[in-house]
């Protein structure tokens, strides 16, 4: 297994594994919705890969992408303990079921944390699945009751 920063060659795999994550965590998509979501995610990743505040990694197994993860920098106003105000958000951590248990998520998480720390981020936040909580806890993440979320319905 090899962990590398995602490139344009990995865009289709990034989108495919993102949709697999969404489906595994509850998104019920028909064929047309799935195709549209794949297309939209391919366009999104193609446009974000070169952004300085965004980095995705892939785990390659015999040259095939089997796991992904992304770190996005999140600039905020300075606050106590973080005079630069730079935090990070870890997202889209997903390993294909046939590749699980081989350390890909741990390796991608390590690369993502190293990158965020190197960029000056002082905090990393994430949404975790039940299965992912153990991985994150092993790396020092703690649950927070301070987080709230608001979501609007998708436009018709």
Secondary structure, DSSP 8 states (H G I E B T S, - for coil): -EEEE--GGGHHHHHHHHHHHHHHTT----HHHHHHHHHHHHHHHHHHTT-TTEEEEEEEETTEEEEEEEEEEEE---BTTBTT-EEEEEEEEEE-GGGTTSSHHHHHHHHHHHHHHHTT---EEE---HHHHHHHHHTT----S-----------
